[in-house]
Amino acid sequence: MSFVQIQCTRCKTMFRDRAGRLQDGYSRQCPCCEVVLFFADDAQHPFIKRAMRSARQARKEQREAEAIRIAAPPEPRAAPRSRSSSTGRARVHGRSE
């Protein structure tokens, strides 16, 4: 899961949000000054432009990493070991009752 740094247009506080959420039409409230920020592809404010550009780049990298992971053959897994293996707890001998 990728996150993007967002700078508030009013109070200049930096906060983060998921890159998958930052798409055209998304709105988010600043956690500090509580102004509502609207994210659009044609936004004029440089802070919004930067956040949208970073989100697009993060989503692209995430898609590429997912494609590589899917294309790679799965790694063989080791057989699961039982709890009563020889390296586990030793049985106590000569126990008196």
N, C-alpha and C positions, 0 to 999 in steps of 0.2 A: 504494500500500500504506500503510495507516494503522497507526500505533503508538499504544499507550496507556501512560501512566505508571502504575506499580504501586508501592505502598509496602509493604514487608515488615511483617508483623504482629509480628515478633519483634525485629528489629534496626533497623527504621524506615528502611532503605536504599531509595532510589528506583531502580527499573530499569524497562525497557520491554519490551513484548511486542506482537506483532501483534494488532490488534483482532479479526481473523477467528478467532484461536485462543481468545480469552477468551469461552467460552460455558459453559453449564451442564455440569458434569462435568469440566472441564479442571483439571489440576493442574500446578504449575510449582515448581521448586526455586529458592529465593533464591540469587543468585550470590555473596552475601557470607557469610551464616551457614548456608546449605544447608538451611534448614527447608523443608518441602514445603507450599506454599499450595494450598488447594483452592478452586476458584471455582464457586459455585453461585448460582442466582437468589435463593434464600432465605437467603443468608449473613447472619450477625448482625454481623460485624465491619465497622466503617465503611470501612476501607481496601479491603476486598474489594467492598463495595457501590459505592464510588466507582469502582473499576476496571471493574466490570461495567457500570455506568451509562455511563461514558465509552466503553467498547467498543461498547455498543449504539448510542450516538449516532454514533460514527465509522463503524460499518457502515451506518447509515441515510444519512449524508452521502455515503458512497462509492456506495451504490446509486442515490441521486438524481443524483449527478454522472455515473454510467454511463448512466442513462436519458437525461439531457440530451445526452450525447455521441452516443448511438445515434440519438436523434431529430434531431440536427442534420445537415444535408446535408454530405457530404464536401467538403473544399476542393479545388479543382482544383490539380493538381501541375504544376510546370514540366517541360517536356520535358528529358530527360537530355542533357547535353552530352558530346560525345566528347572523348577526350584529345588528339586532334590538331586541336583548334580553333585559331583564329587567336590567341587569347590564351594558348595553351599555349607549349610550347617552340618556339623559332624554329630553323629548319633552318640549319645553318652552311654558307655558300657559300664556294667557293674553297678547299676543303680539299685539302691536298697529301698524297699518300701516298707 
